[in-house]
């Protein structure tokens, strides 16, 4: 049994949009890339994007890359874990990442 989605905590799942060369190429096919909370599930990400941006989400693909080692002097640690979500929107919906100033 799944827990119900709390609409008050959904906007906190999306951290920031990703603006890279690959992400801007994906925008042409109506796909947007976001950094999300590592514990967020696909249904939660879908509900959060639909609530925050008022669009219709068709699919959500996520990726959690392996942690990389980081060395500071003689100490070895790891970079923090992150999760990326690629969200495909319905035809005609857009997310204004670059608002007119």
N, CA, C and O atoms as CSV, one atom per row, in Angstrom:
chain,resi,resn,atom,element,x,y,z
A,1,UNK,N,N,0.840,-1.179,0.000
A,1,UNK,CA,C,0.000,0.000,0.000
A,1,UNK,C,C,0.885,1.242,0.000
A,1,UNK,O,O,1.820,1.348,0.794
A,2,UNK,N,N,0.586,2.176,-0.891
A,2,UNK,CA,C,1.391,3.383,-0.990
A,2,UNK,C,C,0.822,4.457,-0.088
A,2,UNK,O,O,-0.380,4.501,0.173
A,3,UNK,N,N,1.701,5.317,0.381
A,3,UNK,CA,C,1.256,6.414,1.239
A,3,UNK,C,C,0.666,7.514,0.365
A,3,UNK,O,O,1.097,7.688,-0.775
A,4,UNK,N,N,-0.311,8.260,0.874
A,4,UNK,CA,C,-0.900,9.342,0.079
A,4,UNK,C,C,0.097,10.496,-0.080
A,4,UNK,O,O,0.915,10.751,0.804
A,5,UNK,N,N,0.014,11.182,-1.211
A,5,UNK,CA,C,0.914,12.290,-1.484
A,5,UNK,C,C,0.424,13.539,-0.767
A,5,UNK,O,O,-0.741,13.914,-0.896
A,6,UNK,N,N,1.302,14.179,-0.017
A,6,UNK,CA,C,0.955,15.396,0.704
A,6,UNK,C,C,1.249,16.595,-0.196
A,6,UNK,O,O,2.412,16.837,-0.519
A,7,UNK,N,N,0.230,17.352,-0.612
A,7,UNK,CA,C,0.471,18.459,-1.545
A,7,UNK,C,C,1.328,19.574,-0.952
A,7,UNK,O,O,1.870,20.387,-1.701
A,8,UNK,N,N,1.465,19.634,0.373
A,8,UNK,CA,C,2.282,20.694,0.984
A,8,UNK,C,C,3.771,20.405,0.862
A,8,UNK,O,O,4.574,21.338,0.843
A,9,UNK,N,N,4.160,19.132,0.780
A,9,UNK,CA,C,5.584,18.795,0.717
A,9,UNK,C,C,6.074,18.538,-0.710
A,9,UNK,O,O,7.277,18.381,-0.921
A,10,UNK,N,N,5.182,18.492,-1.679
A,10,UNK,CA,C,5.580,18.193,-3.057
A,10,UNK,C,C,6.545,19.218,-3.648
A,10,UNK,O,O,7.511,18.808,-4.293
A,11,UNK,N,N,6.344,20.535,-3.469
A,11,UNK,CA,C,7.293,21.484,-4.084
A,11,UNK,C,C,8.713,21.362,-3.551
A,11,UNK,O,O,9.653,21.780,-4.228
A,12,UNK,N,N,8.900,20.804,-2.360
A,12,UNK,CA,C,10.239,20.649,-1.801
A,12,UNK,C,C,11.025,19.530,-2.471
A,12,UNK,O,O,12.241,19.455,-2.293
A,13,UNK,N,N,10.370,18.654,-3.237
A,13,UNK,CA,C,11.066,17.555,-3.903
A,13,UNK,C,C,11.920,18.047,-5.066
A,13,UNK,O,O,12.968,17.468,-5.352
A,14,UNK,N,N,11.482,19.112,-5.737
A,14,UNK,CA,C,12.218,19.655,-6.884
A,14,UNK,C,C,13.204,20.684,-6.356
A,14,UNK,O,O,12.810,21.678,-5.745
A,15,UNK,N,N,14.502,20.440,-6.596
A,15,UNK,CA,C,15.519,21.363,-6.087
A,15,UNK,C,C,15.815,22.488,-7.077
A,15,UNK,O,O,15.758,23.665,-6.721
A,16,UNK,N,N,16.136,22.118,-8.334
A,16,UNK,CA,C,16.489,23.138,-9.321
A,16,UNK,C,C,16.403,22.539,-10.721
A,16,UNK,O,O,16.559,21.329,-10.885
A,17,UNK,N,N,16.157,23.374,-11.735
A,17,UNK,CA,C,16.251,22.872,-13.110
A,17,UNK,C,C,17.712,22.787,-13.539
A,17,UNK,O,O,18.551,23.545,-13.051
A,18,UNK,N,N,18.014,21.877,-14.440
A,18,UNK,CA,C,19.357,21.706,-14.962
A,18,UNK,C,C,19.431,22.402,-16.316
A,18,UNK,O,O,18.650,22.107,-17.221
A,19,UNK,N,N,20.383,23.334,-16.446
A,19,UNK,CA,C,20.560,24.071,-17.696
A,19,UNK,C,C,21.935,23.708,-18.252
A,19,UNK,O,O,22.923,24.381,-17.959
A,20,UNK,N,N,21.997,22.665,-19.039
A,20,UNK,CA,C,23.233,22.274,-19.707
A,20,UNK,C,C,22.944,22.180,-21.202
A,20,UNK,O,O,21.806,22.356,-21.639
A,21,UNK,N,N,23.979,21.904,-21.969
A,21,UNK,CA,C,23.786,21.792,-23.414
A,21,UNK,C,C,22.838,20.634,-23.747
A,21,UNK,O,O,21.957,20.772,-24.596
A,22,UNK,N,N,23.022,19.509,-23.082
A,22,UNK,CA,C,22.156,18.363,-23.336
A,22,UNK,C,C,20.724,18.648,-22.893
A,22,UNK,O,O,19.773,18.249,-23.565
A,23,UNK,N,N,20.569,19.336,-21.763
A,23,UNK,CA,C,19.225,19.636,-21.254
A,23,UNK,C,C,18.490,20.609,-22.171
A,23,UNK,O,O,17.280,20.487,-22.359
A,24,UNK,N,N,19.213,21.577,-22.744
A,24,UNK,CA,C,18.551,22.504,-23.659
A,24,UNK,C,C,18.170,21.826,-24.964
A,24,UNK,O,O,17.179,22.201,-25.590
A,25,UNK,N,N,18.953,20.823,-25.386
A,25,UNK,CA,C,18.554,20.057,-26.570
A,25,UNK,C,C,17.303,19.225,-26.280
A,25,UNK,O,O,16.460,19.046,-27.159
A,26,UNK,N,N,17.184,18.719,-25.058
A,26,UNK,CA,C,15.996,17.956,-24.685
A,26,UNK,C,C,14.748,18.836,-24.626
A,26,UNK,O,O,13.638,18.346,-24.834
A,27,UNK,N,N,14.920,20.135,-24.342
A,27,UNK,CA,C,13.769,21.044,-24.280
A,27,UNK,C,C,13.063,21.140,-25.627
A,27,UNK,O,O,11.865,21.415,-25.682
A,28,UNK,N,N,13.800,20.915,-26.714
A,28,UNK,CA,C,13.184,20.959,-28.041
A,28,UNK,C,C,12.207,19.807,-28.238
A,28,UNK,O,O,11.276,19.918,-29.035
A,29,UNK,N,N,12.410,18.690,-27.513
A,29,UNK,CA,C,11.495,17.552,-27.594
A,29,UNK,C,C,10.533,17.527,-26.406
A,29,UNK,O,O,9.962,16.485,-26.083
A,30,UNK,N,N,10.356,18.690,-25.754
A,30,UNK,CA,C,9.409,18.857,-24.643
A,30,UNK,C,C,9.794,18.011,-23.429
A,30,UNK,O,O,8.925,17.483,-22.735
A,31,UNK,N,N,11.100,17.883,-23.173
A,31,UNK,CA,C,11.595,17.191,-21.987
A,31,UNK,C,C,12.407,18.178,-21.158
A,31,UNK,O,O,13.178,18.969,-21.702
A,32,UNK,N,N,12.231,18.128,-19.842
A,32,UNK,CA,C,12.918,19.040,-18.937
A,32,UNK,C,C,13.645,18.227,-17.874
A,32,UNK,O,O,13.161,17.179,-17.447
A,33,UNK,N,N,14.816,18.717,-17.446
A,33,UNK,CA,C,15.664,18.002,-16.500
A,33,UNK,C,C,15.703,18.787,-15.191
A,33,UNK,O,O,15.901,20.002,-15.188
A,34,UNK,N,N,15.509,18.071,-14.071
A,34,UNK,CA,C,15.514,18.689,-12.750
A,34,UNK,C,C,16.373,17.877,-11.802
A,34,UNK,O,O,16.454,16.654,-11.918
A,35,UNK,N,N,17.023,18.569,-10.850
A,35,UNK,CA,C,17.605,17.907,-9.690
A,35,UNK,C,C,16.481,17.720,-8.698
A,35,UNK,O,O,15.756,18.666,-8.391
A,36,UNK,N,N,16.329,16.508,-8.193
A,36,UNK,CA,C,15.257,16.219,-7.244
A,36,UNK,C,C,15.846,15.581,-5.994
A,36,UNK,O,O,17.020,15.213,-5.967
A,37,UNK,N,N,15.036,15.457,-4.984
A,37,UNK,CA,C,15.455,14.817,-3.745
A,37,UNK,C,C,15.780,13.352,-4.021
A,37,UNK,O,O,15.047,12.697,-4.761
A,38,UNK,N,N,16.862,12.818,-3.444
A,38,UNK,CA,C,17.230,11.415,-3.723
A,38,UNK,C,C,16.179,10.403,-3.280
A,38,UNK,O,O,16.156,9.287,-3.799
A,39,UNK,N,N,15.320,10.752,-2.349
A,39,UNK,CA,C,14.301,9.818,-1.882
A,39,UNK,C,C,12.975,9.965,-2.623
A,39,UNK,O,O,12.026,9.239,-2.328
A,40,UNK,N,N,12.893,10.884,-3.574
A,40,UNK,CA,C,11.654,11.109,-4.314
A,40,UNK,C,C,11.384,9.963,-5.283
A,40,UNK,O,O,12.296,9.464,-5.941
A,41,UNK,N,N,10.124,9.555,-5.362
A,41,UNK,CA,C,9.717,8.510,-6.291
A,41,UNK,C,C,9.147,9.146,-7.556
A,41,UNK,O,O,8.863,10.344,-7.588
A,42,UNK,N,N,8.983,8.330,-8.598
A,42,UNK,CA,C,8.471,8.854,-9.861
A,42,UNK,C,C,7.060,9.449,-9.724
A,42,UNK,O,O,6.815,10.528,-10.264
A,43,UNK,N,N,6.114,8.786,-9.020
A,43,UNK,CA,C,4.797,9.415,-8.863
A,43,UNK,C,C,4.854,10.731,-8.091
A,43,UNK,O,O,4.091,11.652,-8.385
A,44,UNK,N,N,5.746,10.828,-7.111
A,44,UNK,CA,C,5.878,12.076,-6.359
A,44,UNK,C,C,6.457,13.183,-7.239
A,44,UNK,O,O,6.016,14.330,-7.162
A,45,UNK,N,N,7.443,12.846,-8.076
A,45,UNK,CA,C,8.034,13.833,-8.977
A,45,UNK,C,C,6.998,14.310,-9.982
A,45,UNK,O,O,6.907,15.506,-10.262
A,46,UNK,N,N,6.222,13.390,-10.521
A,46,UNK,CA,C,5.170,13.751,-11.478
A,46,UNK,C,C,4.153,14.696,-10.844
A,46,UNK,O,O,3.783,15.707,-11.442
A,47,UNK,N,N,3.702,14.367,-9.633
A,47,UNK,CA,C,2.722,15.209,-8.945
A,47,UNK,C,C,3.308,16.580,-8.614
A,47,UNK,O,O,2.607,17.588,-8.700
A,48,UNK,N,N,4.587,16.626,-8.236
A,48,UNK,CA,C,5.210,17.896,-7.878
A,48,UNK,C,C,5.339,18.812,-9.095
A,48,UNK,O,O,5.045,20.004,-9.003
A,49,UNK,N,N,5.776,18.268,-10.233
A,49,UNK,CA,C,5.928,19.087,-11.442
A,49,UNK,C,C,4.566,19.572,-11.920
A,49,UNK,O,O,4.429,20.727,-12.323
A,50,UNK,N,N,3.560,18.709,-11.880
A,50,UNK,CA,C,2.226,19.118,-12.301
A,50,UNK,C,C,1.666,20.205,-11.386
A,50,UNK,O,O,0.996,21.122,-11.860
A,51,UNK,N,N,1.931,20.115,-10.088
A,51,UNK,CA,C,1.410,21.104,-9.150
A,51,UNK,C,C,2.148,22.437,-9.263
A,51,UNK,O,O,1.515,23.492,-9.285
A,52,UNK,N,N,3.477,22.398,-9.334
A,52,UNK,CA,C,4.260,23.631,-9.319
A,52,UNK,C,C,4.134,24.400,-10.632
A,52,UNK,O,O,3.954,25.618,-10.616
A,53,UNK,N,N,4.226,23.707,-11.766
A,53,UNK,CA,C,4.257,24.377,-13.058
A,53,UNK,C,C,2.925,24.344,-13.802
A,53,UNK,O,O,2.815,24.942,-14.872
A,54,UNK,N,N,1.918,23.671,-13.273
A,54,UNK,CA,C,0.580,23.595,-13.870
A,54,UNK,C,C,0.650,23.073,-15.313
A,54,UNK,O,O,0.157,23.713,-16.242
A,55,UNK,N,N,1.275,21.890,-15.480
A,55,UNK,CA,C,1.404,21.236,-16.779
A,55,UNK,C,C,0.976,19.780,-16.632
A,55,UNK,O,O,0.775,19.295,-15.519
A,56,UNK,N,N,0.837,19.084,-17.762
A,56,UNK,CA,C,0.499,17.666,-17.777
A,56,UNK,C,C,1.753,16.868,-18.085
A,56,UNK,O,O,2.366,17.055,-19.136
A,57,UNK,N,N,2.145,15.970,-17.167
A,57,UNK,CA,C,3.347,15.163,-17.323
A,57,UNK,C,C,2.971,13.813,-17.920
A,57,UNK,O,O,2.056,13.147,-17.437
A,58,UNK,N,N,3.685,13.409,-18.980
A,58,UNK,CA,C,3.441,12.121,-19.615
A,58,UNK,C,C,4.295,11.038,-18.973
A,58,UNK,O,O,3.789,9.970,-18.627
A,59,UNK,N,N,5.605,11.309,-18.809
A,59,UNK,CA,C,6.487,10.288,-18.242
A,59,UNK,C,C,7.594,10.950,-17.436
A,59,UNK,O,O,7.914,12.123,-17.626
A,60,UNK,N,N,8.172,10.160,-16.526
A,60,UNK,CA,C,9.285,10.602,-15.696
A,60,UNK,C,C,10.366,9.528,-15.747
A,60,UNK,O,O,10.098,8.364,-15.449
A,61,UNK,N,N,11.586,9.911,-16.121
A,61,UNK,CA,C,12.744,9.022,-16.071
A,61,UNK,C,C,13.714,9.584,-15.047
A,61,UNK,O,O,13.971,10.788,-15.021
A,62,UNK,N,N,14.254,8.710,-14.200
A,62,UNK,CA,C,15.181,9.165,-13.173
A,62,UNK,C,C,16.519,8.477,-13.325
A,62,UNK,O,O,16.615,7.382,-13.877
A,63,UNK,N,N,17.560,9.141,-12.823
A,63,UNK,CA,C,18.883,8.531,-12.786
A,63,UNK,C,C,19.561,8.943,-11.486
A,63,UNK,O,O,19.511,10.101,-11.071
A,64,UNK,N,N,20.192,7.964,-10.863
A,64,UNK,CA,C,20.970,8.190,-9.655
A,64,UNK,C,C,22.379,7.679,-9.934
A,64,UNK,O,O,22.637,6.482,-9.801
A,65,UNK,N,N,23.300,8.571,-10.320
A,65,UNK,CA,C,24.650,8.111,-10.649
A,65,UNK,C,C,25.398,7.658,-9.405
A,65,UNK,O,O,25.057,8.073,-8.298
A,66,UNK,N,N,26.416,6.810,-9.567
A,66,UNK,CA,C,27.188,6.364,-8.405
A,66,UNK,C,C,27.967,7.524,-7.793
A,66,UNK,O,O,28.313,8.487,-8.478
A,67,UNK,N,N,28.238,7.417,-6.486
A,67,UNK,CA,C,28.968,8.469,-5.782
A,67,UNK,C,C,30.429,8.475,-6.217
A,67,UNK,O,O,31.018,7.419,-6.451
A,68,UNK,N,N,31.006,9.659,-6.322
A,68,UNK,CA,C,32.407,9.796,-6.708
A,68,UNK,C,C,33.246,10.099,-5.467
A,68,UNK,O,O,32.789,10.764,-4.537
A,69,UNK,N,N,34.476,9.601,-5.475
A,69,UNK,CA,C,35.387,9.875,-4.367
A,69,UNK,C,C,35.930,11.290,-4.494
A,69,UNK,O,O,36.180,11.782,-5.594
A,70,UNK,N,N,36.103,11.923,-3.365
A,70,UNK,CA,C,36.662,13.270,-3.307
A,70,UNK,C,C,37.781,13.266,-2.281
A,70,UNK,O,O,37.583,12.836,-1.144
A,71,UNK,N,N,38.958,13.743,-2.673
A,71,UNK,CA,C,40.104,13.732,-1.780
A,71,UNK,C,C,40.442,15.162,-1.369
A,71,UNK,O,O,40.557,16.049,-2.214
A,72,UNK,N,N,40.599,15.374,-0.070
A,72,UNK,CA,C,41.033,16.648,0.473
A,72,UNK,C,C,42.247,16.355,1.342
A,72,UNK,O,O,42.114,15.880,2.470
A,73,UNK,N,N,43.428,16.640,0.812
A,73,UNK,CA,C,44.654,16.302,1.539
A,73,UNK,C,C,44.799,14.801,1.643
A,73,UNK,O,O,44.771,14.097,0.634
A,74,UNK,N,N,44.953,14.307,2.864
A,74,UNK,CA,C,45.086,12.860,3.040
A,74,UNK,C,C,43.763,12.190,3.364
A,74,UNK,O,O,43.721,10.980,3.587
A,75,UNK,N,N,42.682,12.959,3.394
A,75,UNK,CA,C,41.368,12.413,3.735
A,75,UNK,C,C,40.583,12.117,2.460
A,75,UNK,O,O,40.564,12.926,1.532
A,76,UNK,N,N,39.947,10.973,2.423
A,76,UNK,CA,C,39.132,10.580,1.275
A,76,UNK,C,C,37.683,10.514,1.729
A,76,UNK,O,O,37.352,9.861,2.719
A,77,UNK,N,N,36.835,11.197,0.991
A,77,UNK,CA,C,35.409,11.176,1.277
A,77,UNK,C,C,34.650,10.961,-0.022
A,77,UNK,O,O,35.225,10.560,-1.034
A,78,UNK,N,N,33.371,11.229,0.018
A,78,UNK,CA,C,32.531,11.062,-1.158
A,78,UNK,C,C,31.738,12.329,-1.408
A,78,UNK,O,O,31.380,13.049,-0.476
A,79,UNK,N,N,31.466,12.595,-2.685
A,79,UNK,CA,C,30.566,13.687,-3.037
A,79,UNK,C,C,29.153,13.305,-2.606
A,79,UNK,O,O,28.832,12.124,-2.472
A,80,UNK,N,N,28.322,14.305,-2.392
A,80,UNK,CA,C,26.975,14.017,-1.926
A,80,UNK,C,C,26.154,13.355,-3.037
A,80,UNK,O,O,26.377,13.601,-4.223
A,81,UNK,N,N,25.218,12.527,-2.637
A,81,UNK,CA,C,24.353,11.790,-3.565
A,81,UNK,C,C,23.303,12.739,-4.138
A,81,UNK,O,O,22.785,13.600,-3.427
A,82,UNK,N,N,22.989,12.580,-5.430
A,82,UNK,CA,C,21.933,13.380,-6.042
A,82,UNK,C,C,21.154,12.524,-7.022
A,82,UNK,O,O,21.588,11.437,-7.404
A,83,UNK,N,N,20.002,13.030,-7.421
A,83,UNK,CA,C,19.120,12.316,-8.333
A,83,UNK,C,C,18.610,13.304,-9.366
A,83,UNK,O,O,18.246,14.431,-9.030
A,84,UNK,N,N,18.584,12.884,-10.619
A,84,UNK,CA,C,18.076,13.729,-11.695
A,84,UNK,C,C,16.826,13.099,-12.286
A,84,UNK,O,O,16.715,11.877,-12.391
A,85,UNK,N,N,15.893,13.950,-12.666
A,85,UNK,CA,C,14.657,13.482,-13.277
A,85,UNK,C,C,14.482,14.172,-14.626
A,85,UNK,O,O,14.602,15.393,-14.731
A,86,UNK,N,N,14.197,13.372,-15.659
A,86,UNK,CA,C,13.867,13.903,-16.978
A,86,UNK,C,C,12.362,13.742,-17.141
A,86,UNK,O,O,11.839,12.627,-17.126
A,87,UNK,N,N,11.675,14.868,-17.296
A,87,UNK,CA,C,10.217,14.891,-17.306
A,87,UNK,C,C,9.746,15.222,-18.717
A,87,UNK,O,O,10.148,16.239,-19.282
A,88,UNK,N,N,8.895,14.368,-19.289
A,88,UNK,CA,C,8.309,14.622,-20.616
A,88,UNK,C,C,6.913,15.200,-20.418
A,88,UNK,O,O,6.081,14.626,-19.715
A,89,UNK,N,N,6.672,16.348,-21.052
A,89,UNK,CA,C,5.388,17.026,-20.921
A,89,UNK,C,C,4.479,16.712,-22.097
A,89,UNK,O,O,4.931,16.277,-23.157
A,90,UNK,N,N,3.194,16.940,-21.890
A,90,UNK,CA,C,2.208,16.749,-22.958
A,90,UNK,C,C,2.430,17.799,-24.045
A,90,UNK,O,O,3.017,18.852,-23.797
A,91,UNK,N,N,1.959,17.500,-25.233
A,91,UNK,CA,C,2.109,18.404,-26.367
A,91,UNK,C,C,1.408,19.725,-26.067
A,91,UNK,O,O,0.252,19.741,-25.645
A,92,UNK,N,N,2.109,20.821,-26.286
A,92,UNK,CA,C,1.530,22.142,-26.048
A,92,UNK,C,C,1.870,22.734,-24.692
A,92,UNK,O,O,1.715,23.941,-24.506
A,93,UNK,N,N,2.326,21.935,-23.740
A,93,UNK,CA,C,2.724,22.442,-22.427
A,93,UNK,C,C,4.195,22.812,-22.444
A,93,UNK,O,O,5.002,22.120,-23.065
A,94,UNK,N,N,4.553,23.892,-21.771
A,94,UNK,CA,C,5.939,24.300,-21.627
A,94,UNK,C,C,6.172,24.800,-20.213
A,94,UNK,O,O,5.236,25.170,-19.503
A,95,UNK,N,N,7.449,24.804,-19.813
A,95,UNK,CA,C,7.857,25.351,-18.528
A,95,UNK,C,C,8.773,26.533,-18.824
A,95,UNK,O,O,9.813,26.347,-19.456
A,96,UNK,N,N,8.421,27.748,-18.389
A,96,UNK,CA,C,9.260,28.901,-18.688
A,96,UNK,C,C,10.475,28.967,-17.771
A,96,UNK,O,O,10.403,29.552,-16.690
A,97,UNK,N,N,11.595,28.370,-18.194
A,97,UNK,CA,C,12.818,28.409,-17.396
A,97,UNK,C,C,13.544,29.742,-17.557
A,97,UNK,O,O,14.277,30.162,-16.662
A,98,UNK,N,N,13.344,30.403,-18.687
A,98,UNK,CA,C,13.964,31.702,-18.940
A,98,UNK,C,C,12.856,32.733,-19.086
A,98,UNK,O,O,12.460,33.036,-20.212
A,99,UNK,N,N,12.339,33.287,-17.985
A,99,UNK,CA,C,11.252,34.271,-18.104
A,99,UNK,C,C,11.756,35.561,-18.731
A,99,UNK,O,O,12.921,35.928,-18.578
A,100,UNK,N,N,10.866,36.241,-19.434
A,100,UNK,CA,C,11.231,37.512,-20.070
A,100,UNK,C,C,11.464,38.547,-18.985
A,100,UNK,O,O,10.635,38.741,-18.096
A,101,UNK,N,N,12.605,39.204,-19.076
A,101,UNK,CA,C,12.969,40.196,-18.040
A,101,UNK,C,C,12.619,41.578,-18.514
A,101,UNK,O,O,12.842,42.553,-17.795
